[in-house]
Amino acid sequence: MSRCITGVALMLFFAVPVLAQKPGGPPPVDRRVNTDRIRQQDMSQREWQLRNFGNEPGGPADRRRLEALMAQTEEDFNRILTLHNEIARALSSNNALDYRFVSDATTEIKKRATRVQSSLKLAPEEGYTGEKVDEIGDPQMKDALVKLCKQIRSFVTNPSIENPNTVDAQQLTKARHDLDALIQLSGQIKKDADRIKKN
């Protein structure tokens, strides 16, 4: 997964706003135009930001801010992967689920994934509703955790995350949707784990 972490660091070059844009950069996105045009403008802006990263006239404070953001995103990413592995180990054991662990792990996954979503500007496109997550009972909890692990793997192995210098609008959209899905699912699992724990 180290390649993936490097990819996340590079993804910041695409995602963070240019701290002091030069004139002549791509125009700001007009949210009133159609979705395809918005996506194309977004991809063009990301390419321009990557090509021009390091040439902005921003000072040391901007550089420090970017480095802090990269460090935080890498930490969040590593922690999500660690929690993924801990959940996978819990699922592969013959022991009953520890709902306190499930609640704590999914709380942290949601928090960190939400921050990654914000840092990498990976919120789904306007109008995207995503998959509805139903209430999860005790019999369905293991299946829900397996689904969460698959959602995390799908996100971290997305080519837009592993190789962000490869611009692919379809894969980037999938990364947005996968990240949103794991945020929604981890939130629902936490809520239901807390409910089951009290019973």
C-alpha positions in Angstrom: 0.0 0.0 0.0 3.0 2.4 0.1 2.5 3.1 -3.6 -1.1 4.1 -2.7 0.1 6.5 0.0 2.5 8.1 -2.5 -0.5 8.4 -4.8 -2.5 10.1 -2.1 0.3 12.6 -1.5 0.4 13.3 -5.3 -3.3 13.5 -5.4 -3.1 16.6 -3.3 -1.3 18.3 -6.2 -4.5 17.8 -8.1 -6.9 18.5 -5.3 -5.8 21.4 -3.2 -6.7 24.8 -4.5 -3.8 26.6 -6.0 -2.8 28.8 -3.1 -2.0 31.8 -5.4 -3.1 31.1 -8.9 -1.3 32.8 -11.8 -3.4 34.7 -14.3 -4.2 32.6 -17.3 -5.3 29.5 -15.3 -8.5 27.8 -16.1 -11.6 29.8 -15.4 -13.6 29.1 -12.2 -16.2 26.4 -12.6 -19.7 27.7 -13.3 -22.1 25.4 -11.4 -25.0 26.3 -13.7 -23.6 24.5 -16.7 -24.2 20.8 -17.4 -22.4 18.1 -15.4 -20.2 16.9 -18.3 -18.8 20.4 -18.8 -18.2 20.8 -15.0 -16.3 17.5 -15.0 -14.2 18.5 -18.0 -13.4 21.9 -16.4 -12.5 20.2 -13.1 -10.1 17.8 -14.9 -8.5 20.6 -16.8 -8.0 22.6 -13.7 -6.4 19.6 -11.9 -4.0 19.1 -14.8 -3.1 22.8 -14.8 -2.5 22.7 -11.1 -0.2 19.7 -11.4 1.9 21.3 -14.2 2.2 24.6 -12.3 2.6 23.3 -8.8 5.7 24.9 -7.1 5.6 27.9 -9.5 3.0 29.8 -7.5 4.2 33.0 -5.8 2.8 31.8 -2.4 5.2 32.2 0.5 6.6 29.8 3.1 3.3 29.9 5.1 1.5 28.5 2.1 4.1 25.8 1.6 3.9 24.8 5.3 0.1 24.7 5.1 0.3 22.4 2.1 2.9 20.1 3.8 0.7 19.9 6.9 -2.3 19.0 4.7 -0.3 16.3 2.9 0.9 14.9 6.3 -2.6 14.9 7.7 -4.1 13.2 4.6 -1.3 10.5 4.6 -2.0 9.9 8.3 -5.8 9.6 7.7 -5.2 7.2 4.8 -2.8 5.0 6.8 -5.2 4.9 9.7 -8.2 3.9 7.5 -6.1 1.1 6.1 -5.0 -0.1 9.6 -8.7 -0.1 10.7 -9.6 -2.0 7.6 -7.1 -4.7 8.5 -8.3 -4.8 12.1 -11.9 -5.3 11.0 -10.8 -8.0 8.5 -9.0 -9.8 11.3 -12.1 -9.5 13.6 -14.3 -10.9 10.8 -11.9 -13.9 10.1 -11.8 -14.9 13.8 -14.4 -17.3 15.3 -15.2 -14.8 18.1 -18.4 -12.9 18.4 -18.2 -9.3 17.2 -17.1 -6.8 19.8 -19.6 -4.0 19.1 -17.6 -1.4 21.1 -14.7 -2.1 18.7 -17.0 -1.9 15.7 -18.4 1.4 16.9 -15.0 2.9 17.6 -13.5 1.7 14.4 -16.3 2.9 12.1 -16.5 6.3 14.0 -12.8 6.9 13.2 -13.1 5.6 9.6 -16.0 8.0 9.0 -14.2 10.9 10.5 -10.9 10.3 8.6 -12.6 9.5 5.3 -14.7 12.7 5.6 -11.5 14.7 6.1 -9.8 12.9 3.1 -12.9 13.8 1.1 -12.5 17.4 2.0 -8.7 17.6 1.6 -8.7 15.9 -1.8 -11.9 17.7 -3.0 -13.6 14.4 -3.7 -17.2 15.2 -2.8 -19.6 13.6 -5.2 -21.0 15.8 -8.0 -24.0 17.9 -7.4 -27.2 15.9 -7.5 -25.6 12.6 -6.7 -27.7 10.7 -4.1 -25.7 7.5 -3.7 -26.9 4.1 -2.4 -29.4 4.2 0.5 -28.0 2.4 3.6 -30.7 0.5 5.5 -30.7 -0.2 9.2 -28.3 -3.1 10.1 -29.3 -5.7 12.6 -27.0 -8.1 14.4 -27.4 -10.9 11.8 -26.4 -8.5 9.0 -23.5 -6.8 10.8 -20.7 -9.1 9.5 -22.0 -8.7 5.9 -22.1 -4.9 6.4 -18.5 -4.9 7.7 -17.3 -7.1 4.7 -19.0 -4.5 2.4 -17.2 -1.7 4.2 -13.9 -3.4 3.7 -14.6 -3.9 0.0 -15.6 -0.2 -0.3 -12.3 0.9 1.3 -10.3 -1.4 -1.0 -12.2 -0.2 -4.0 -11.4 3.4 -3.1 -7.7 3.0 -2.2 -7.0 0.9 -5.4 -8.7 3.3 -7.7 -6.3 4.4 -10.4 -7.1 8.0 -9.7 -5.8 7.5 -6.2 -2.9 5.2 -6.9 -1.7 7.1 -10.0 -3.2 10.6 -9.8 -1.1 11.9 -12.7 -3.3 9.7 -14.9 -6.3 11.8 -15.5 -9.4 9.6 -16.0 -12.8 11.3 -15.4 -14.6 8.0 -15.1 -12.2 6.6 -12.5 -12.2 9.9 -10.6 -16.0 9.9 -10.4 -15.9 6.3 -9.2 -13.4 7.3 -6.5 -15.8 10.1 -5.4 -18.7 7.6 -5.2 -16.7 4.9 -3.4 -15.5 7.4 -0.8 -19.0 8.8 -0.3 -20.3 5.2 0.1 -17.8 4.2 2.7 -18.5 7.4 4.7 -22.3 6.7 4.6 -21.9 3.0 5.4 -19.4 3.5 8.2 -21.8 6.1 9.7 -24.7 3.6 9.6 -22.7 0.7 11.0 -21.6 2.9 13.9 -25.2 4.0 14.6 -26.4 0.4 14.5 -23.5 -1.0 16.5 -24.3 1.5 19.3 -27.9 0.4 19.2 -27.1 -3.3 19.3 -24.5 -2.8 22.0 -27.2 -1.3 24.3 -29.5 -4.3 23.9 
